[in-house]
Amino acid sequence: MTAAVFFGCAFIAFGPAFALYIFTIATEPLRIIFLIAGAFFWLVSLLLSSLVWFIAGTITGHKDGPVQKYLLIFGVLVSVLIQEAFRFAYYRLLKKANEGLKAINPEETTPSMRLLAYVSGLGFGIMSGVFSFVNTLSDSLGPGTVGIHGDSPQFFIHSAFMTLVIILLHIFWGIVFFDGCEKKRWCALLVVVLTHLLVSALRQDGLCREVP
């Protein structure tokens, strides 16, 4: 049963992203490079977020109660802002790279920013999904029974669907964010940041309810 849960949740969480990679990215080496670069940018944002969390936890002395609650809220806020800052940095890097390619070889067809937005969003989403779900997925192999101590027996499948949603949302956020930067519609960037904050807050609240 544990193997069935493991593979079922893995396919739910990463199956659509893997299909998108196979059919839209794997055939083009340049897209693979941009995907890996996007995943790397998300990793660096995670490193900075972890550093801020560590410093904040050290300052507060890792106290329980209301302090821990406010620290969690602060951590979610900072993490989202850092991720979106790195998304903007990656946009600027891709913009400069495209301009450089056009200057070097004007006859060469360069990837559109809309395509790069999709690829970078998928890279952000896959890496975010891996880091948020891999520990939960490994626990599904056992030993133990989910729900025996009062937590939700559907925890693994809920986490799998949430991971899938986050991956797809990162694609959506990447496309909207890059389009907003291209057309200088700063309200689009604000929408991305606010919806990212909303989803992250709802996700943390859901995890706290399922795992007492």
C-alpha positions in Angstrom: 0.0 0.0 0.0 2.8 2.4 0.8 4.4 1.9 -2.7 1.0 2.6 -4.3 0.6 5.8 -2.3 4.2 6.8 -3.1 3.9 6.4 -6.9 0.3 7.6 -7.0 1.2 10.9 -5.2 4.4 11.3 -7.2 2.5 11.0 -10.5 -0.2 13.4 -9.3 2.3 16.0 -8.2 4.8 15.8 -11.0 3.1 14.0 -13.9 1.7 17.0 -15.7 5.0 19.0 -15.2 6.9 16.0 -16.6 4.6 15.8 -19.6 5.0 19.5 -20.3 8.8 19.0 -20.1 8.8 16.1 -22.5 6.5 17.6 -25.1 7.5 21.3 -25.0 11.0 21.6 -23.7 13.0 18.3 -24.0 13.4 18.6 -27.8 15.1 22.0 -27.6 18.5 22.2 -25.8 18.3 26.0 -25.3 14.9 25.6 -23.5 16.5 23.0 -21.2 19.2 25.4 -20.3 16.7 28.1 -19.5 14.6 25.7 -17.5 17.7 24.7 -15.4 18.7 28.3 -15.0 15.2 29.1 -13.7 15.3 26.3 -11.2 18.7 27.5 -10.1 17.3 31.0 -9.5 14.6 29.6 -7.4 17.2 27.6 -5.4 19.1 30.8 -4.7 15.9 32.5 -3.5 15.3 29.5 -1.2 18.8 29.8 0.2 18.3 33.5 1.0 14.9 32.8 2.5 16.4 30.1 4.7 19.1 32.5 5.8 16.6 35.2 6.8 14.5 32.5 8.6 17.5 31.3 10.5 18.5 34.9 11.6 14.9 35.7 12.6 14.7 32.4 14.6 18.0 33.1 16.3 16.9 36.6 17.3 13.6 35.4 18.7 15.2 32.5 20.5 12.9 30.0 18.7 10.1 30.7 21.2 6.8 28.9 21.0 3.3 30.5 21.0 2.4 33.8 19.4 6.0 34.6 18.6 6.3 31.4 16.5 3.1 32.3 14.7 4.2 35.8 13.8 7.6 34.4 12.8 5.9 31.9 10.4 3.9 34.8 8.8 7.1 36.8 8.5 8.9 33.9 6.9 6.1 33.3 4.3 6.1 37.0 3.4 9.8 37.3 3.0 10.0 34.0 1.0 7.4 35.1 -1.5 9.0 38.6 -1.9 12.5 37.1 -2.4 11.1 34.6 -5.0 9.4 37.3 -7.0 12.6 39.5 -6.8 14.6 36.6 -8.3 11.9 36.1 -10.9 12.4 39.8 -11.9 16.2 39.3 -11.8 15.8 36.3 -14.1 13.6 38.3 -16.5 16.3 41.0 -16.7 18.9 38.4 -17.4 16.9 36.8 -20.2 16.1 40.2 -21.6 19.8 41.0 -21.8 20.7 37.6 -23.2 18.1 38.0 -26.0 19.4 41.5 -26.8 22.9 40.1 -26.9 22.0 37.3 -29.2 20.2 39.7 -31.6 23.2 42.0 -31.6 25.7 39.2 -32.3 23.6 37.5 -35.0 20.6 39.5 -36.2 19.5 36.8 -38.6 19.2 34.2 -35.8 15.7 33.7 -34.5 15.7 34.2 -30.7 13.1 32.7 -28.3 10.2 35.0 -27.6 9.8 36.4 -24.0 6.5 34.6 -23.8 8.1 31.3 -24.4 10.9 32.1 -21.9 8.3 33.1 -19.4 6.7 29.7 -19.7 10.0 27.8 -19.5 11.2 29.9 -16.5 7.9 29.4 -14.7 8.1 25.7 -15.2 11.6 25.7 -13.8 10.5 27.7 -10.8 7.5 25.4 -10.3 9.3 22.1 -10.6 12.1 23.1 -8.1 9.5 24.5 -5.7 7.5 21.3 -5.9 10.5 19.1 -5.4 11.6 20.9 -2.3 8.2 21.2 -0.8 7.0 17.6 -1.4 10.0 15.3 -1.5 10.2 14.8 2.3 6.5 14.2 2.5 6.7 11.8 -0.4 9.5 9.8 1.2 7.5 9.5 4.4 4.7 7.9 2.4 6.9 4.8 2.0 6.4 4.1 5.7 6.6 2.9 8.3 3.4 4.1 10.0 -0.2 4.7 9.3 -1.5 8.2 8.4 -4.3 9.4 10.6 -3.7 7.1 13.5 -3.0 10.1 15.8 -5.8 12.3 14.6 -4.2 13.9 11.6 -5.9 13.7 8.2 -5.7 10.3 6.5 -5.7 12.1 3.1 -2.6 14.1 4.0 -0.4 12.7 1.2 -2.9 13.0 -1.6 -3.8 16.6 -0.5 -0.1 17.5 -0.5 0.3 15.9 -3.9 -2.5 18.0 -5.4 -1.3 21.1 -3.7 2.2 20.6 -5.1 0.6 20.2 -8.6 -1.3 23.4 -8.1 1.8 25.3 -7.0 3.8 24.1 -10.1 1.0 25.1 -12.5 0.6 28.5 -10.7 4.3 29.2 -11.0 3.9 28.8 -14.8 1.0 31.2 -14.7 2.8 33.6 -12.5 5.9 33.5 -14.7 3.9 34.3 -17.9 1.9 37.1 -16.2 5.0 38.5 -14.6 7.1 38.6 -17.7 4.2 40.0 -19.8 3.8 42.8 -17.2 7.5 43.6 -17.3 7.5 43.7 -21.1 4.4 45.9 -21.3 5.3 47.9 -18.2 2.0 47.0 -16.6 3.2 47.1 -13.0 -0.3 46.2 -11.7 0.2 42.7 -13.2 3.4 42.3 -11.1 1.4 43.3 -8.0 -1.3 40.8 -8.9 1.4 38.0 -9.1 2.9 39.0 -5.7 -0.5 39.2 -4.0 -1.8 35.9 -5.3 1.5 34.2 -4.5 1.2 35.5 -0.9 -2.5 34.4 -0.7 -1.7 30.9 -2.0 1.3 30.5 0.3 -0.7 31.7 3.3 -3.6 29.3 2.5 -1.1 26.5 2.1 0.5 27.1 5.4 -2.8 27.3 7.1 -3.9 24.0 5.5 -0.8 22.3 6.6 -1.2 23.5 10.2 -4.8 22.2 10.2 -3.9 18.8 8.8 -0.9 18.2 11.1 -1.8 19.1 14.7 
